[in-house]
């Protein structure tokens, strides 16, 4: 137990623990939402929308601890790994908003139909489409993240990305 508590004091470990959420849980929510729409199952639809909300909420700590981890690890990385880290951070900074949007659309699709019942299906479909786009961005972001430590997966040099200037940022 002490090992776990000690590990959680390091942002790189927290980031590694949390970062699978969009990659594994988001597609589960998207599949369940698709099934709920096709089979007209409102209970399943609500559950799947709550999954999208959860992923949207989880995106912020993943992003935050990733930035903190970059500050801790950057000096220990090889030059190529640092370039991949810069690409990963740049992609995450640009596209984390797609996860936030998916979560917000999930919330809208849960609560707005209570007041405006006709909005249930259009909002759920919109959340589904936003979630599919967010999942595509998640794969693209994680690909660069995996390249940082796993040189065996590298198929070429990293794409050009500006050097990341680490700042202790709490916004996003």
Backbone torsions as a table, in degrees:
resi	resn	phi	psi	omega
1	UNK	NA	-38.5	178.4
2	UNK	-62.5	-35.0	177.7
3	UNK	-62.3	-42.4	179.0
4	UNK	-63.7	-46.4	179.7
5	UNK	-61.4	-41.6	178.6
6	UNK	-64.8	-42.5	179.9
7	UNK	-62.6	-37.4	-178.0
8	UNK	-70.5	-8.8	175.3
9	UNK	-81.3	-9.7	-178.5
10	UNK	-107.2	118.8	-175.6
11	UNK	-60.6	-29.7	179.8
12	UNK	-64.6	-35.3	177.2
13	UNK	-71.6	-40.7	179.0
14	UNK	-63.9	-41.9	178.4
15	UNK	-60.7	-44.8	-180.0
16	UNK	-64.8	-34.5	178.1
17	UNK	-69.9	-38.3	-174.5
18	UNK	-88.8	-28.6	-170.2
19	UNK	-63.5	-17.4	174.3
20	UNK	-72.7	-13.4	-175.6
21	UNK	-54.7	-53.6	179.6
22	UNK	-66.4	-31.1	-177.3
23	UNK	-76.6	-28.5	-177.4
24	UNK	-110.7	-40.1	-175.3
25	UNK	-83.3	-36.8	178.6
26	UNK	-58.3	-48.2	179.7
27	UNK	-64.3	-30.4	175.7
28	UNK	-62.6	-46.6	177.9
29	UNK	-60.7	-39.1	-179.0
30	UNK	-68.0	-41.3	177.8
31	UNK	-64.8	-45.5	179.0
32	UNK	-62.9	-39.2	178.1
33	UNK	-65.1	-41.0	177.6
34	UNK	-60.9	-45.6	179.2
35	UNK	-62.4	-42.8	-178.2
36	UNK	-63.9	-35.9	178.8
37	UNK	-72.2	-41.4	-179.3
38	UNK	-68.9	-37.2	-176.9
39	UNK	-98.2	1.8	-179.6
40	UNK	52.6	60.0	-179.7
41	UNK	-114.1	93.6	-175.3
42	UNK	-61.2	-35.6	179.4
43	UNK	-65.5	-44.7	177.9
44	UNK	-64.5	-36.2	178.1
45	UNK	-61.8	-45.1	179.1
46	UNK	-62.8	-43.3	179.1
47	UNK	-61.3	-45.7	-178.6
48	UNK	-66.3	-35.9	177.0
49	UNK	-66.7	-37.8	175.8
50	UNK	-63.6	-33.1	175.5
51	UNK	-63.3	-42.4	178.3
52	UNK	-63.7	-38.7	177.2
53	UNK	-63.4	-45.5	178.4
54	UNK	-56.8	-46.1	-179.8
55	UNK	-64.0	-40.5	177.8
56	UNK	-61.3	-40.0	178.2
57	UNK	-69.3	-41.1	-178.2
58	UNK	-66.6	-21.6	-177.9
59	UNK	-60.7	-36.8	-177.7
60	UNK	-65.3	-51.9	179.2
61	UNK	-63.0	-31.4	176.7
62	UNK	-62.7	-48.5	178.8
63	UNK	-61.6	-47.1	-176.9
64	UNK	-61.0	-51.9	-178.2
65	UNK	-69.0	-27.3	173.5
66	UNK	-63.4	-43.8	177.4
67	UNK	-64.4	-41.7	177.7
68	UNK	-63.7	-40.1	179.3
69	UNK	-63.7	-40.8	179.0
70	UNK	-56.5	-44.7	179.7
71	UNK	-61.8	-33.3	-179.8
72	UNK	-79.8	-34.4	-169.6
73	UNK	-100.6	-18.7	-170.9
74	UNK	-52.7	-43.0	-177.1
75	UNK	-68.3	-25.7	-177.8
76	UNK	-87.0	-7.1	-175.9
77	UNK	-84.6	150.0	170.9
78	UNK	-67.7	167.3	-178.8
79	UNK	-62.1	-42.6	179.6
80	UNK	-66.9	-41.7	177.9
81	UNK	-63.1	-38.1	178.3
82	UNK	-65.0	-37.9	177.1
83	UNK	-63.4	-42.2	177.3
84	UNK	-64.7	-38.2	177.8
85	UNK	-62.4	-40.0	178.1
86	UNK	-63.8	-41.4	177.3
87	UNK	-63.3	-44.7	-179.8
88	UNK	-60.0	-47.3	-179.3
89	UNK	-64.5	-43.6	-179.5
90	UNK	-61.3	-44.7	179.3
91	UNK	-64.4	-44.4	-179.9
92	UNK	-62.0	-43.2	179.8
93	UNK	-61.5	-37.7	-177.3
94	UNK	-78.1	-35.4	-167.6
95	UNK	-115.5	3.5	174.8
96	UNK	-61.4	-26.5	-179.9
97	UNK	-62.4	-27.4	178.7
98	UNK	-65.4	-33.2	176.4
99	UNK	-72.3	-40.1	176.3
100	UNK	-60.9	-45.8	-179.4
101	UNK	-61.0	-42.7	178.4
102	UNK	-59.6	-44.3	177.9
103	UNK	-62.8	-42.5	179.0
104	UNK	-65.2	-40.6	177.1
105	UNK	-65.9	-35.3	174.9
106	UNK	-61.1	-44.9	177.3
107	UNK	-61.4	-44.8	179.1
108	UNK	-60.3	-41.3	-178.3
109	UNK	-71.1	-19.8	176.4
110	UNK	-82.9	-45.6	-169.5
111	UNK	-97.2	-36.4	-177.9
112	UNK	-62.0	-38.6	179.5
113	UNK	-62.3	-17.8	176.0
114	UNK	-64.8	-35.6	179.7
115	UNK	-94.0	-35.5	-177.8
116	UNK	-127.8	84.1	-172.9
117	UNK	-56.3	-30.4	-178.2
118	UNK	-69.2	-12.6	-178.6
119	UNK	-85.7	-6.7	-173.5
120	UNK	-56.5	-55.5	-176.4
121	UNK	-70.0	-47.7	179.3
122	UNK	-58.1	-40.0	179.4
123	UNK	-68.5	-39.6	178.4
124	UNK	-64.9	-40.7	178.2
125	UNK	-66.0	-40.1	177.8
126	UNK	-63.9	-43.2	176.9
127	UNK	-62.0	-39.6	178.2
128	UNK	-61.8	-47.5	-179.6
129	UNK	-64.2	-42.5	177.4
130	UNK	-63.7	-38.4	178.9
131	UNK	-65.3	-38.8	177.4
132	UNK	-63.8	-43.7	177.3
133	UNK	-63.4	-44.0	179.5
134	UNK	-61.9	-38.1	178.5
135	UNK	-65.2	-40.9	176.9
136	UNK	-60.9	-44.9	177.1
137	UNK	-62.8	-38.3	179.5
138	UNK	-60.6	-43.9	178.5
139	UNK	-61.3	-44.6	-178.6
140	UNK	-64.1	-42.2	178.2
141	UNK	-65.4	-47.3	-176.5
142	UNK	-67.3	-30.3	177.6
143	UNK	-57.5	-47.8	178.8
144	UNK	-65.4	-36.6	178.4
145	UNK	-64.1	-40.5	178.8
146	UNK	-65.5	-30.6	-179.1
147	UNK	-69.5	-19.1	-177.8
148	UNK	-60.6	-52.1	-175.4
149	UNK	-103.7	-13.5	-175.3
150	UNK	-111.4	79.8	-178.5
151	UNK	-63.4	-22.5	179.9
152	UNK	-66.5	-18.1	178.8
153	UNK	-92.1	-9.8	-176.4
154	UNK	-71.2	131.7	178.8
155	UNK	-111.5	1.7	179.3
156	UNK	176.5	-175.1	-179.8
157	UNK	-71.2	158.4	178.2
158	UNK	-67.9	150.6	174.0
159	UNK	-63.9	156.7	179.6
160	UNK	-64.0	132.4	175.7
161	UNK	-146.7	141.8	177.7
162	UNK	-64.4	150.2	176.5
163	UNK	-60.5	137.2	-179.2
164	UNK	-81.9	128.6	174.8
165	UNK	-96.5	110.0	-177.2
166	UNK	-73.5	126.7	174.3
167	UNK	-132.4	146.8	174.7
168	UNK	-76.0	96.9	-175.8
169	UNK	-109.3	134.8	178.2
170	UNK	-114.5	-3.3	178.8
171	UNK	-81.6	174.8	176.4
172	UNK	118.9	NA	NA
